[in-house]
Amino acid sequence: MDAPYRRLAADLRARITAGEWQPGDRLPSHRELREEYDVGRGVVEHAMALLRQRGVVEGIRRARLTVAYPPAVRTLTDPDAEWPYGRGDAAAGSCRASEDLAARLQVLPRARLYWRRQELLDPGGQPAMLLTTWQRSVSSRPHANFRCEVRPHVLTADEAELLGLVAGGPAFVVERTRYSAAGRPVQTADLVLPADRWRLGW
């Protein structure tokens, strides 16, 4: 026999499929679901986590989830282009260069760097990717060209929280480094792209 949370997840998915809730609709609160199904907190939380993992619902933890829209699959053709849509939450600060960042920016390990992390939103206002940049100065410097490397990635808990996904999901990281006309690195960045929403095409 299936576990109670799996039965709850299956029932909610069936109700969504039947059209009781449409993409973008908010689902009942955890409390309302506990009362309707006469189950405990853990059953509802596990059921919702399962539905998030399967892409049926979306949203951040500790908030009312919504029925997910089918993910739009986009192709990244120019990793250096300006993002044409909206931008969400941002954070910034300074850090000491790790061995990896020091190599990418051609600075000494533990040199002071300035970082900025930004949510980039799709046309519907949902997070499409995360962009984190590091550079030696607070202000950005002009660049003449760039280079990219791509590697597979597993979403961390923080990344998944910002993207409204589940930790451990597959993603790509595009490591982009911008260079001055003299060939000196002026900025490096990680673009985190959920694998179910993106194709790479350059």
Contact map, one row per residue, 1 for C-alpha under 8 A:
1110000000000000000000000000000000000000000000000000000000000000000000000000000000000000000000000000000000000000000000000000000000000000000000000000000000000000000000000000000000000000000000000000000000
1111011000000000000000000000000000000000000000000000000000000000000000000000000000000000000000000000000000000000000000000000000000000000000000000000000000000000000000000000000000000000000000000000000000
1111111000000000000000000000000000000000000000000000000000000000000000000000000000000000000000000000000000000000000000000000000000000000000000000000000000000000000000000000000000000000000000000000000000
0111111100000000000000000000000000000000001000000000000000000000000000000000000000000000000000000000000000000000000000000000000000000000000000000000000000000000000000000000000000000000000000000000000000
0011111110000000000000000000000000000000001101100000000000000000000000000000000000000000000000000000000000000000000000000000000000000000000000000000000000000000000000000000000000000000000000000000000000
0111111111000000000000000000000000000000000000100100000000000000000000000000000000000000000000000000000000000000000000000000000000000000000000000000000000000000000000000000000000000000000000000000000000
0111111111100000000000000000000000000000000000000000000000000000000000000000000000000000000000000000000000000000000000000000000000000000000000000000000000000000000000000000000000000000000000000000000000
0001111111110000000000000000000000000000001100100000000000000000000000000000000000000000000000000000000000000000000000000000000000000000000000000000000000000000000000000000000000000000000000000000000000
0000111111111000000000000000000000000000000000110110000000000000000000000000000000000000000000000000000000000000000000000000000000000000000000000000000000000000000000000000000000000000000000000000000000
0000011111111100000000000000000000000000000000000000000000000000000000000000000000000000000000000000000000000000000000000000000000000000000000000000000000000000000000000000000000000000000000000000000000
0000001111111110000000000000000000000000000000000000000000000000000000000000000000000000000000000000000000000000000000000000000000000000000000000000000000000000000000000000000000000000000000000000000000
0000000111111111000000000000000000000000000000000000000000000000000000000000000000000000000000000000000000000000000000000000000000000000000000000000000000000000000000000000000000000000000000000000000000
0000000011111111100000000000000000000000000000000010000100000000000000000000000000000000000000000000000000000000000000000000000000000000000000000000000000000000000000000000000000000000000000000000000000
0000000001111111110000000000000000000000000000000000000000000000000000000000000000000000000000000000000000000000000000000000000000000000000000000000000000000000000000000000000000000000000000000000000000
0000000000111111111110000000000000000000000000000000000000000000000000000000000000000000000000000000000000000000000000000000000000000000000000000000000000000000000000000000000000000000000000000000000000
0000000000011111111111000000000000000000000000000000000000000000001000000000000000000000000000000000000000000000000000000000000000000000000000000000000000000000000000000000000000000000000000000000000000
0000000000001111111100000000000000000000000000000000000000000000000000000000000000000000000000000000000000000000000000000000000000000000000000000000000000000000000000000000000000000000000000000000000000
0000000000000111111100000000000000000000000000000000000000000000000000000000000000000000000000000000000000000000000000000000000000000000000000000000000000000000000000000000000000000000000000000000000000
0000000000000011111111000000000000000000000000000000000000000000000000000000000000000000000000000000000000000000000000000000000000000000000000000000000000000000000000000000000000000000000000000000000000
0000000000000011111111000000000000000000000000000000000000000000000000000000000000000000000000000000000000000000000000000000000000000000000000000000000000000000000000000000000000000000000000000000000000
0000000000000011001111101110000000000000000000000000000000000000001000000000000000000000000000000000000000000000000000000000000000000000000000000000000000000000000000000000000000000000000000000000000000
0000000000000001001111111000000000000000000000000000000000000000001000000000000000000000000000000000000000000000000000000000000000000000000000000000000000000000000000000000000000000000000000000000000000
0000000000000000000011111000000000000000000000000000000000000000011110000000000000000000000000000000000000000000000000000000000000000000000000000000000000000000000000000000000000000000000000000000000000
0000000000000000000001111100000000000000000000000000000000000000011110000000000000000000000000000000000000000000000000000000000000000000000000000000000000000000000000000000000000000000000000000000000000
0000000000000000000011111110000000000000000000000000000000000000011000000000000000000000000000000000000000000000000000000000000000000000000000000000000000000000000000000000000000000000000000000000000000
0000000000000000000010011111000000000000000000000000000000000001111000000000000000000000000000000000000000000000000000000000000000000000000000000000000000000000000000000000000000000000000000000000000000
0000000000000000000010001111100000000000000000000000000000000001111000000000000000000000000000000000000000000000000000000000000000000000000000000000000000000000000000000000000000000000000000000000000000
0000000000000000000000000111111110000000000000000000000000000001000000000000000000000000000000000000000000000000000000000000000000000000000000000000000000000000000000000000000000000000000000000000000000
0000000000000000000000000011111110000000000000000000000000000001000000000000000000000000000000000000000000000000000000000000000000000000000000000000000000000000000000000000000000000000000000000000000000
0000000000000000000000000001111111000000100110000000000000000000000000000000000000000000000000000000000000000000000000000000000000000000000000000000000000000000000000000000000000000000000000000000000000
0000000000000000000000000001111111100000100000000000000000000000000000000000000000000000000000000000000000000000000000000000000000000000000000000000000000000000000000000000000000000000000000000000000000
0000000000000000000000000001111111110000000000000000000000000000000000000000000000000000000000000000000000000000000000000000000000000000000000000000000000000000000000000000000000000000000000000000000000
0000000000000000000000000001111111111100000100000000000000000000000000000000000000000000000000000000000000000000000000000000000000000000000000000000000000000000000000000000000000000000000000000000000000
0000000000000000000000000000011111111111100100000000000000000000000000000000000000000000000000000000000000000000000000000000000000000000000000000000000000000000000000000000000000000000000000000000000000
0000000000000000000000000000001111111110000000000000000000000000000000000000000000000000000000000000000000000000000000000000000000000000000000000000000000000000000000000000000000000000000000000000000000
0000000000000000000000000000000111111100000000000000000000000000000000000000000000000000000000000000000000000000000000000000000000000000000000000000000000000000000000000000000000000000000000000000000000
0000000000000000000000000000000011111110000000000000000000000000000000000000000000000000000000000000000000000000000000000000000000000000000000000000000000000000000000000000000000000000000000000000000000
0000000000000000000000000000000011111111000000000000000000000000000000000000000000000000000000000000000000000000000000000000000000000000000000000000000000000000000000000000000000000000000000000000000000
0000000000000000000000000000000001101111101100000000000000000000000000000000000000000000000000000000000000000000000000000000000000000000000000000000000000000000000000000000000000000000000000000000000000
0000000000000000000000000000000001000111111100000000000000000000000000000000000000000000000000000000000000000000000000000000000000000000000000000000000000000000000000000000000000000000000000000000000000
0000000000000000000000000000011001000011111110000000000000000000000000000000000000000000000000000000000000000000000000000000000000000000000000000000000000000000000000000000000000000000000000000000000000
0000000000000000000000000000000000000001111111000000000000000000000000000000000000000000000000000000000000000000000000000000000000000000000000000000000000000000000000000000000000000000000000000000000000
0001100100000000000000000000000000000011111111100000000000000000000000000000000000000000000000000000000000000000000000000000000000000000000000000000000000000000000000000000000000000000000000000000000000
0000100100000000000000000000010011000011111111110000000000000000000000000000000000000000000000000000000000000000000000000000000000000000000000000000000000000000000000000000000000000000000000000000000000
0000000000000000000000000000010000000000111111111000000000000000000000000000000000000000000000000000000000000000000000000000000000000000000000000000000000000000000000000000000000000000000000000000000000
0000100000000000000000000000000000000000011111111100000000000000000000000000000000000000000000000000000000000000000000000000000000000000000000000000000000000000000000000000000000000000000000000000000000
0000110110000000000000000000000000000000001111111110000000000000000000000000000000000000000000000000000000000000000000000000000000000000000000000000000000000000000000000000000000000000000000000000000000
0000000010000000000000000000000000000000000111111111000010000000000000000000000000000000000000000000000000000000000000000000000000000000000000000000000000000000000000000000000000000000000000000000000000
0000000000000000000000000000000000000000000011111111100000000000000000000000000000000000000000000000000000000000000000000000000000000000000000000000000000000000000001000000000000000000000000000000000000
0000010010000000000000000000000000000000000001111111110000000000000000000000000000000000000000000000000000000000000000000000000000000000000000000000000000000000000000000000000000000000000000000000000000
0000000010001000000000000000000000000000000000111111111110000000000000000000000000000000000000000000000000000000000000000000000000000000000000000000000000000000000000000000000000000000000000000000000000
0000000000000000000000000000000000000000000000011111111111000000000000000000000000000000000000000000000000000000000000000000000000000000000000000000000000000000000011000000000000000000000000000000000000
0000000000000000000000000000000000000000000000001111111100000000000000000000000000000000000000000000000000000000000000000000000000000000000000000000000000000000000011000000000000000000000000000000000000
0000000000000000000000000000000000000000000000000111111110000000000000000000000000000000000000000000000000000000000000000000000000000000000000000000000000000000000000000000000000000000000000000000000000
0000000000000000000000000000000000000000000000000011111111000000000100000000000000000000000000000000000000000000000000000000000000000000000000000000000000000000000000000000000000000000000000000000000000
0000000000001000000000000000000000000000000000000011111111000000001100000000000000000000000000000000000000000000000000000000000000000000000000000000000000000000000000000000000000000000000000000000000000
0000000000000000000000000000000000000000000000010011011111100000111100000000000000000000000000000000000000000000000000000000000000000000000000000000000000000000000000000000000000000000000000000000000000
0000000000000000000000000000000000000000000000000001001111110000111100000000000000000000000000000000000000000000000000000000000000000000000000000000000000000000000110000000000000000000000000000000000000
0000000000000000000000000000000000000000000000000000000011111011110000000000000000000000000000000000000000000000000000000000000000000000000000000000000000000000000110000000000000000000000000000000000000
0000000000000000000000000000000000000000000000000000000001111110100000000000000000000000000000000000000000000000000000000000000000000000000000000000000000000000111110000000000000000000000000000000000000
0000000000000000000000000000000000000000000000000000000000111110000000000000000000000000000000000000000000000000000000000000000000000000000000000000000000000000100000000000000000000000000000000000000000
0000000000000000000000000000000000000000000000000000000000011111000000000000000000000000000000000000000000000000000000000000000000000000000000000000000000000000000000000000000000000000000000000000000000
0000000000000000000000000000000000000000000000000000000000111111100000000000000000000000000000000000000000000000000000000000000000000000000000000000000000000000000000000000000000000000000000000000000000
0000000000000000000000000111100000000000000000000000000000100111110000000000000000000000000000000000000000000000000000000000000000000000000000000000000000000000000000000000000000000000000000000000000000
0000000000000000000000000110000000000000000000000000000011110011111000000000000000000000000000000000000000000000000000000000000000000000000000000000000000000000000000000000000000000000000000000000000000
0000000000000000000000111110000000000000000000000000000011100001111100000000000000000000000000000000000000000000000000000000000000000000000000000000000000000000000000000000000000000000000000000000000000
0000000000000001000011111110000000000000000000000000000111000000111110000000000000000000000000000000000000000000000000000000000000000000000000000000000000000000000000000000000000000000000000000000000000
0000000000000000000000110000000000000000000000000000001111000000011111100000000000000000000000000000000000000000000000000000000000000000000000000000000000000000000000000000000000000000000000000000000000
0000000000000000000000110000000000000000000000000000000000000000001111100000000000000000000000000000000000000000000000000000000000000000000000000000000000000000000000000000000000000000000000000000000000
0000000000000000000000000000000000000000000000000000000000000000000111110000000000000000000000000000000000000000000000000000000000000000000000000000000000000000000000000000000000000000000000000000000000
0000000000000000000000000000000000000000000000000000000000000000000111111000000000000000000000000000000000000000000000000000000000000000000000000000000000000000000000000000000000000000000000000001100000
0000000000000000000000000000000000000000000000000000000000000000000001111100000000000000000000000000000000000000000000000000000000000000000000000000000000000000000000000000000000000000000000000000100000
0000000000000000000000000000000000000000000000000000000000000000000000111110000000000000000000000000000000000000000000000000000000000000000000000000000000000000000000000000000000000000000000000001111000
0000000000000000000000000000000000000000000000000000000000000000000000011111000000000000000000000000000000000000000000000000000000000000000000000000000000000000000000000000000000000000000000000000111000
0000000000000000000000000000000000000000000000000000000000000000000000001111100000000000000000000000000000000000000000000000000000000000000000000000000000000000000000000000000000000000000000000000011110
0000000000000000000000000000000000000000000000000000000000000000000000000111111000000000000000000000000000000000000000000000000000000000000000000000000000000000000000000000000000000000000000000000011111
0000000000000000000000000000000000000000000000000000000000000000000000000011111000000000000000000000000000000000000000000000000000000000000000000000000000000000000000000000000000000000000000000000000111
0000000000000000000000000000000000000000000000000000000000000000000000000001111110000000000000000000000000000000000000000000000000000000000000000000000000000000000000000000000000000000000000000000000001
0000000000000000000000000000000000000000000000000000000000000000000000000001111110000000000000000000000000000000000000000000000000000000000000000001000000000000000000000000010100000000000000000000000000
0000000000000000000000000000000000000000000000000000000000000000000000000000011111000000000000000000000000000000000000000000000000000000000000000100000000000000000000000000000100000000000000000000000000
0000000000000000000000000000000000000000000000000000000000000000000000000000011111100000000000000000000000000000000000000000000000000000000000000000000000000000000000000000000000000000000000000000000000
0000000000000000000000000000000000000000000000000000000000000000000000000000000111110000000000000000000000000000000000000000000000000000000000000000000000000000000000000000000000000000000000000000000000
0000000000000000000000000000000000000000000000000000000000000000000000000000000011111100000000000000000000000000000000010000000000000000000000000000000000000000000000000000000000000000000000000000000000
0000000000000000000000000000000000000000000000000000000000000000000000000000000001111100000000000000000000000000000000000000000000000000000000000000000000000000000000000000000000000000000000000000000000
0000000000000000000000000000000000000000000000000000000000000000000000000000000000111110000000000000000000000000000000011110000000000000000000000000000000000000000000000000000000000000000000000000000000
0000000000000000000000000000000000000000000000000000000000000000000000000000000000111111000000000000000000000000000000011110100000000000000000000000000000000000000000000000000000000000000000000000000000
0000000000000000000000000000000000000000000000000000000000000000000000000000000000001111100000000000000000000000000001111000000000000000000000000000000000000000000000000000000000000000000000000000000000
0000000000000000000000000000000000000000000000000000000000000000000000000000000000000111110000000000000000000000000001111000001000000000000000000000000000000000000000000000000000000000000000000000000000
0000000000000000000000000000000000000000000000000000000000000000000000000000000000000011111000000000000000000000000001100000000000000000000000000000000000000000000000000000000000000000000000000000000000
0000000000000000000000000000000000000000000000000000000000000000000000000000000000000001111100000000000000000000000111100000000000000000000000000000000000000000000000000000000000000000000000000000000000
0000000000000000000000000000000000000000000000000000000000000000000000000000000000000000111110000000000000000000000111000000000000000000000000000000000000000000000000000000000000000000000000000000000000
0000000000000000000000000000000000000000000000000000000000000000000000000000000000000000011111000000000000000000011110000000000000000000000000000000000000000000000000000000000000000000000000000000000000
0000000000000000000000000000000000000000000000000000000000000000000000000000000000000000001111100000000000000000011100000000000000000000000000000000000000000000000000000000000000000000000000000000000000
0000000000000000000000000000000000000000000000000000000000000000000000000000000000000000000111110000000000000001111000000000000000000000000000000000000000000000000000000000000000000000000000000000000000
0000000000000000000000000000000000000000000000000000000000000000000000000000000000000000000011111000000000000001111000000000000000000000000000000000000000000000000000000000000000000000000000000000000000
0000000000000000000000000000000000000000000000000000000000000000000000000000000000000000000001111100000000001111100000000000000000000000000000000000000000000000000000000000000000000000000000000000000000
0000000000000000000000000000000000000000000000000000000000000000000000000000000000000000000000111111110000111111100000000000000000000000000000000000000000000000000000000000000000000000000000000000000000
0000000000000000000000000000000000000000000000000000000000000000000000000000000000000000000000011111110000001100000000000000000000000000000000000000000000000000000000000000000000000000000000000000000000
0000000000000000000000000000000000000000000000000000000000000000000000000000000000000000000000001111111000001100000000000000000000000000000000000000000000000000000000000000000000000000000000000000000000
0000000000000000000000000000000000000000000000000000000000000000000000000000000000000000000000001111111100000000000000000000000000000000000000000000000000000000000000000000000000000000000000000000000000
0000000000000000000000000000000000000000000000000000000000000000000000000000000000000000000000001111111110001000000000000000000000000000000000000000000000000000000000000000000000000000000100000000000000
0000000000000000000000000000000000000000000000000000000000000000000000000000000000000000000000001111111111111110000000000000000000000000000000000000000000000000000000000000000000000000000000000000000000
0000000000000000000000000000000000000000000000000000000000000000000000000000000000000000000000000011111111100000000000000000000000000000000000000000000000000000000000000000000000000000000000000000000000
0000000000000000000000000000000000000000000000000000000000000000000000000000000000000000000000000001111111000000000000000000000000000000000000000000000000000000000000000000000010000000100100000000000000
0000000000000000000000000000000000000000000000000000000000000000000000000000000000000000000000000000111111100000000000000000000000000010000000000000000000000000000000000000000010000000111100000000000000
0000000000000000000000000000000000000000000000000000000000000000000000000000000000000000000000000000011111110000000000000000000000000000000000000000000000000000000000000000000000000000100000000000000000
0000000000000000000000000000000000000000000000000000000000000000000000000000000000000000000000001000011011111010000000000000000000000000000000000000000000000000000000000000000000000000000000000000000000
0000000000000000000000000000000000000000000000000000000000000000000000000000000000000000000000001000010001111110000000000000000000000000000000000000000000000000000000000000000000000000000000000000000000
0000000000000000000000000000000000000000000000000000000000000000000000000000000000000000000000011110110000111110000000000000000000000000000000000000000000000000000000000000000000000000000000000000000000
0000000000000000000000000000000000000000000000000000000000000000000000000000000000000000000000011110010000011111000000000000000000000000000000000000000000000000000000000000000000000000000000000000000000
0000000000000000000000000000000000000000000000000000000000000000000000000000000000000000000000011000010000111111100000000000000000000000000000000000000000000000000000000000000000000000000000000000000000
0000000000000000000000000000000000000000000000000000000000000000000000000000000000000000000001111000000000000111110000000000000000000001000000000000000000000000000000000000000000000000000000000000000000
0000000000000000000000000000000000000000000000000000000000000000000000000000000000000000000001111000000000000011111000000000000000000111100000000000000000000000000000000000000000000000000000000000000000
0000000000000000000000000000000000000000000000000000000000000000000000000000000000000000000111100000000000000001111100000000000000000111110000000000000000000000000000000000000000000000000000000000000000
0000000000000000000000000000000000000000000000000000000000000000000000000000000000000000000111100000000000000000111110000000000000011110000000000000000000000000000000000000000000000000000000000000000000
0000000000000000000000000000000000000000000000000000000000000000000000000000000000000000011110000000000000000000011111000000000000011100000000000000000000000000000000000000000000000000000000000000000000
0000000000000000000000000000000000000000000000000000000000000000000000000000000000000000011100000000000000000000001111100000000001111000000000000000000000000000000000000000000000000000000000000000000000
0000000000000000000000000000000000000000000000000000000000000000000000000000000000000011111000000000000000000000000111110000000001110000000000000000000000000000000000000000000000000000000000000000000000
0000000000000000000000000000000000000000000000000000000000000000000000000000000000000011110000000000000000000000000011111000001111100000000000000000000000000000010000000000000000000000000000000000000000
0000000000000000000000000000000000000000000000000000000000000000000000000000000000101111000000000000000000000000000001111100001111100000000000000000000000000000000000000000000000000000000000000000000000
0000000000000000000000000000000000000000000000000000000000000000000000000000000000001111000000000000000000000000000000111111111110000000000000000000000000000000000000000000000000000000000000000000000000
0000000000000000000000000000000000000000000000000000000000000000000000000000000000001100000000000000000000000000000000011111111100000000000000000000000000000000000000000000000000000000000000000000000000
0000000000000000000000000000000000000000000000000000000000000000000000000000000000001100000000000000000000000000000000001111110000000000000000000000000000000000000000000000000000000000000000000000000000
0000000000000000000000000000000000000000000000000000000000000000000000000000000000000000000000000000000000000000000000001111110000000000000000000000000000000000000000000000000000000000000000000000000000
0000000000000000000000000000000000000000000000000000000000000000000000000000000000000100000000000000000000000000000000001111111000000000000000000000000000000000000000000000000000000000000000000000000000
0000000000000000000000000000000000000000000000000000000000000000000000000000000000000000000000000000000000000000000000001111111100000000000000000000000000000000000000000000000000000000000000000000000000
0000000000000000000000000000000000000000000000000000000000000000000000000000000000000001000000000000000000000000000000111100111111000000000000000000000000000000011100000000000000000000000000000000000000
0000000000000000000000000000000000000000000000000000000000000000000000000000000000000000000000000000000000000000000000111100011111000000000000000000000000000000001000000000000000000000000000001100100000
0000000000000000000000000000000000000000000000000000000000000000000000000000000000000000000000000000000000000000000000111000001111100000000000000000000000000000001000000000000000000000000000111100000000
0000000000000000000000000000000000000000000000000000000000000000000000000000000000000000000000000000000000000000000011110000001111110000000000000000000000000010001000000000000000000000000001111000000000
0000000000000000000000000000000000000000000000000000000000000000000000000000000000000000000000000000000000000000000011110000000011111000000000000000000000000000000000000000000000000000000011110000000000
0000000000000000000000000000000000000000000000000000000000000000000000000000000000000000000000000000000000000000001111000000000001111100000000000000000000000000000000000000000000000000000011100000000000
0000000000000000000000000000000000000000000000000000000000000000000000000000000000000000000000000000000000000000001110000000000000111110000000000000000000000000000000000000000000000000001111000000000000
0000000000000000000000000000000000000000000000000000000000000000000000000000000000000000000000000000000000000000111100000000000000011111000000000000000000000000000000000000000000000000001110000000000000
0000000000000000000000000000000000000000000000000000000000000000000000000000000000000000000000000000000010000000111000000000000000001111110100000000000000000000000000000000000000000000011100000000000000
0000000000000000000000000000000000000000000000000000000000000000000000000000000000000000000000000000000000000001110000000000000000000111110000000000000000000000000000000000000000000000011000000000000000
0000000000000000000000000000000000000000000000000000000000000000000000000000000000000000000000000000000000000000110000000000000000000011111100000000000000000000000000000000000000000000000000000000000000
0000000000000000000000000000000000000000000000000000000000000000000000000000000000000000000000000000000000000000010000000000000000000011111100000000000000000000000000000000000000000000000000000000000000
0000000000000000000000000000000000000000000000000000000000000000000000000000000000000000000000000000000000000000000000000000000000000000111110000000000000000000000000000000000000000000000000000000000000
0000000000000000000000000000000000000000000000000000000000000000000000000000000000000000000000000000000000000000000000000000000000000010111111000000000000000000000000000000000000000000011000000000000000
0000000000000000000000000000000000000000000000000000000000000000000000000000000000000000000000000000000000000000000000000000000000000000001111100000000000000000000000000000000000000000010000000000000000
0000000000000000000000000000000000000000000000000000000000000000000000000000000000000000000000000000000000000000000000000000000000000000000111110000000000000000000000000000000000010000010000000000000000
0000000000000000000000000000000000000000000000000000000000000000000000000000000000000000000000000000000000000000000000000000000000000000000011111100000000000000000000000000000001111000010000000000000000
0000000000000000000000000000000000000000000000000000000000000000000000000000000000000000000000000000000000000000000000000000000000000000000001111100000000000000000000000000000001111000000000000000000000
0000000000000000000000000000000000000000000000000000000000000000000000000000000000000000000000000000000000000000000000000000000000000000000000111110000000000000000000000000000001111000000000000000000000
0000000000000000000000000000000000000000000000000000000000000000000000000000000100000000000000000000000000000000000000000000000000000000000000111111000000000000000000000000000111100000000000000000000000
0000000000000000000000000000000000000000000000000000000000000000000000000000000000000000000000000000000000000000000000000000000000000000000000001111100000000000000000000000000111000000000000000000000000
0000000000000000000000000000000000000000000000000000000000000000000000000000001000000000000000000000000000000000000000000000000000000000000000000111110000000000000000000000011110000000000000000000000000
0000000000000000000000000000000000000000000000000000000000000000000000000000000000000000000000000000000000000000000000000000000000000000000000000011111000000000000000000000011100000000000000000000000000
0000000000000000000000000000000000000000000000000000000000000000000000000000000000000000000000000000000000000000000000000000000000000000000000000001111100000000000000000001111000000000000000000000000000
0000000000000000000000000000000000000000000000000000000000000000000000000000000000000000000000000000000000000000000000000000000000000000000000000000111110000000000000000001110000000000000000000000000000
0000000000000000000000000000000000000000000000000000000000000000000000000000000000000000000000000000000000000000000000000000000000000000000000000000011111000000000000000111100000000000000000000000000000
0000000000000000000000000000000000000000000000000000000000000000000000000000000000000000000000000000000000000000000000000000000000000000000000000000001111100000000000000111100000000000000000000000000000
0000000000000000000000000000000000000000000000000000000000000000000000000000000000000000000000000000000000000000000000000000000000000000000000000000000111110000000000111111000000000000000000000000000000
0000000000000000000000000000000000000000000000000000000000000000000000000000000000000000000000000000000000000000000000000000000000000000000000000000000011111011000001111110000000000000000000000100000000
0000000000000000000000000000000000000000000000000000000000000000000000000000000000000000000000000000000000000000000000000000000000000000000000000000000001111111000000110000000000000000000000000000000000
0000000000000000000000000000000000000000000000000000000000000000000000000000000000000000000000000000000000000000000000000000000000000000000000000000000000111111100001110000000000000000000000000000000000
0000000000000000000000000000000000000000000000000000000000000000000000000000000000000000000000000000000000000000000000000000000000000000000000000000000000011111110000100000000000000000000000000000000000
0000000000000000000000000000000000000000000000000000000000000000000000000000000000000000000000000000000000000000000000000000000001000000000000000000000000111111111000100000000000000000000000000000000000
0000000000000000000000000000000000000000000000000000000000000000000000000000000000000000000000000000000000000000000000000000000000000000000000000000000000111111111111101000000000000000000000000000000000
0000000000000000000000000000000000000000000000000000000000011000000000000000000000000000000000000000000000000000000000000000000000000000000000000000000000001111111111100000000000000000000000000000000000
0000000000000000000000000000000000000000000000000000000000010000000000000000000000000000000000000000000000000000000000100000001000000000000000000000000000000111111110000000000000000000000000000000000000
0000000000000000000000000000000000000000000000000000000000010000000000000000000000000000000000000000000000000000000000000000001111000000000000000000000000000011111110000000000000000000000000000000000000
0000000000000000000000000000000000000000000000000000000001110000000000000000000000000000000000000000000000000000000000000000001000000000000000000000000000000001111111000000000000000000000000000000000000
0000000000000000000000000000000000000000000000000001100001110000000000000000000000000000000000000000000000000000000000000000000000000000000000000000000000000001111111101000000000000000000000000000000000
0000000000000000000000000000000000000000000000001001100000000000000000000000000000000000000000000000000000000000000000000000000000000000000000000000000000101001100111111000000000000000000000000000000000
0000000000000000000000000000000000000000000000000000000000000000000000000000000000000000000000000000000000000000000000000000000000000000000000000000000001111111100011111000000000000000000000000000000000
0000000000000000000000000000000000000000000000000000000000000000000000000000000000000000000000000000000000000000000000000000000000000000000000000000000001111000000001111100000000000000000000000000000000
0000000000000000000000000000000000000000000000000000000000000000000000000000000000000000000000000000000000000000000000000000000000000000000000000000000001100001000011111110000000000000000000000100000000
0000000000000000000000000000000000000000000000000000000000000000000000000000000000000000000000000000000000000000000000000000000000000000000000000000000111100000000000011111000000000000000000000111000000
0000000000000000000000000000000000000000000000000000000000000000000000000000000000000000000000000000000000000000000000000000000000000000000000000000000111100000000000001111100000000000000000011111000000
0000000000000000000000000000000000000000000000000000000000000000000000000000000000000000000000000000000000000000000000000000000000000000000000000000011111000000000000000111110000000000000000111110000000
0000000000000000000000000000000000000000000000000000000000000000000000000000000000000000000000000000000000000000000000000000000000000000000000000000011110000000000000000011111000000000000001111000000000
0000000000000000000000000000000000000000000000000000000000000000000000000000001000000000000000000000000000000000000000000000000000000000000000000001111000000000000000000001111100000000000011111000000000
0000000000000000000000000000000000000000000000000000000000000000000000000000000000000000000000000000000000000000000000000000000000000000000000000001110000000000000000000000111110000000000111100000000000
0000000000000000000000000000000000000000000000000000000000000000000000000000001100000000000000000000000000000000000000000000000000000000000000000111100000000000000000000000011111000000000111100000000000
0000000000000000000000000000000000000000000000000000000000000000000000000000000000000000000000000000000110000000000000000000000000000000000000000111000000000000000000000000001111100000111110000000000000
0000000000000000000000000000000000000000000000000000000000000000000000000000000000000000000000000000000000000000000000000000000000000000000000111110000000000000000000000000000111110000111100000000000000
0000000000000000000000000000000000000000000000000000000000000000000000000000000000000000000000000000000000000000000000000000000000000000000000111100000000000000000000000000000011111111111000000000000000
0000000000000000000000000000000000000000000000000000000000000000000000000000000000000000000000000000000000000000000000000000000000000000000001111000000000000000000000000000000001111111110000000000000000
0000000000000000000000000000000000000000000000000000000000000000000000000000000000000000000000000000000000000000000000000000000000000000000000111000000000000000000000000000000000111111000000000000000000
0000000000000000000000000000000000000000000000000000000000000000000000000000000000000000000000000000000000000000000000000000000000000000000000000000000000000000000000000000000000111111000000000000000000
0000000000000000000000000000000000000000000000000000000000000000000000000000000000000000000000000000000000000000000000000000000000000000000000000000000000000000000000000000000000111111100000000000000000
0000000000000000000000000000000000000000000000000000000000000000000000000000000000000000000000000000000000000000000000000000000000000000000000000000000000000000000000000000000000111111110000000000000000
0000000000000000000000000000000000000000000000000000000000000000000000000000000000000000000000000000000111000000000000000000000000000000000000000000000000000000000000000000000011110011111100000000000000
0000000000000000000000000000000000000000000000000000000000000000000000000000000000000000000000000000000010000000000000000000000000000011000111100000000000000000000000000000000011110001111100000000000000
0000000000000000000000000000000000000000000000000000000000000000000000000000000000000000000000000000000010000000000000000000000000001111000100000000000000000000000000000000000011100000111110000000000000
0000000000000000000000000000000000000000000000000000000000000000000000000000000000000000000000000000100110000000000000000000000000001110000000000000000000000000000000000000001111000000111111000000000000
0000000000000000000000000000000000000000000000000000000000000000000000000000000000000000000000000000000000000000000000000000000000111100000000000000000000000000000000000000011110000000001111100000000000
0000000000000000000000000000000000000000000000000000000000000000000000000000000000000000000000000000000000000000000000000000000001111000000000000000000000000000000000000000111100000000000111110000000000
0000000000000000000000000000000000000000000000000000000000000000000000000000000000000000000000000000000000000000000000000000000011110000000000000000000000000000000000000001111100000000000011111000000000
0000000000000000000000000000000000000000000000000000000000000000000000000000000000000000000000000000000000000000000000000000000011100000000000000000000000000000000000000011110000000000000001111100000000
0000000000000000000000000000000000000000000000000000000000000000000000000000000000000000000000000000000000000000000000000000000111000000000000000000000000000000000000000011110000000000000000111110110000
0000000000000000000000000000000000000000000000000000000000000000000000000000000000000000000000000000000000000000000000000000000110000000000000000000000000100000000000001111000000000000000000011111110000
0000000000000000000000000000000000000000000000000000000000000000000000000000000000000000000000000000000000000000000000000000000000000000000000000000000000000000000000000111000000000000000000001111111000
0000000000000000000000000000000000000000000000000000000000000000000000101000000000000000000000000000000000000000000000000000000000000000000000000000000000000000000000000110000000000000000000000111110000
0000000000000000000000000000000000000000000000000000000000000000000000111100000000000000000000000000000000000000000000000000000100000000000000000000000000000000000000000000000000000000000000001111111000
0000000000000000000000000000000000000000000000000000000000000000000000001111000000000000000000000000000000000000000000000000000000000000000000000000000000000000000000000000000000000000000000001111111100
0000000000000000000000000000000000000000000000000000000000000000000000001111000000000000000000000000000000000000000000000000000000000000000000000000000000000000000000000000000000000000000000000010111110
0000000000000000000000000000000000000000000000000000000000000000000000000011100000000000000000000000000000000000000000000000000000000000000000000000000000000000000000000000000000000000000000000000011111
0000000000000000000000000000000000000000000000000000000000000000000000000011100000000000000000000000000000000000000000000000000000000000000000000000000000000000000000000000000000000000000000000000001111
0000000000000000000000000000000000000000000000000000000000000000000000000001110000000000000000000000000000000000000000000000000000000000000000000000000000000000000000000000000000000000000000000000000111
